[in-house]
Amino acid sequence: IRDHRDAIEFVLAGATAVQVGTATFSDPKAIPKVIDGLRSYLWEHGLSSLADIRGKLHEAQVEAPAEG
């Protein structure tokens, strides 16, 4: 995870946690930047929690089963 956009992609795919590691070598403030970016994203999209988007990528791609 390099930034909040990466974290959002993982959560959309269903992740319940993400890890910021190597990014801190080049930017020691990477973790707070990711957290701030996530907070901003939630606020801008009127969401209360990352749980609101967790796994939504799968829901958008899965066709509803046929009735019958």
C-alpha positions, 0 to 999 in steps of 0.5 A: 500500500503506497497511498489511500487509493491503494487501500481503497482498492483493497477494501473494495476487493474485500480486504478487512485490513491493509498494511503500509510497510515499504512506503515508510522507507521513502516517506516516514509519514506514509501511514498518517497520510494513508489514514488522512486520505481514507478519512477524506475519502469517507467524508467526500463520499458520505460514508461512515466506515470502510465497511460501507465499501468492503467487497463492493467490487465483487457485488458489482461484478457478480450477476444475480442468479436466475429465479426459478 
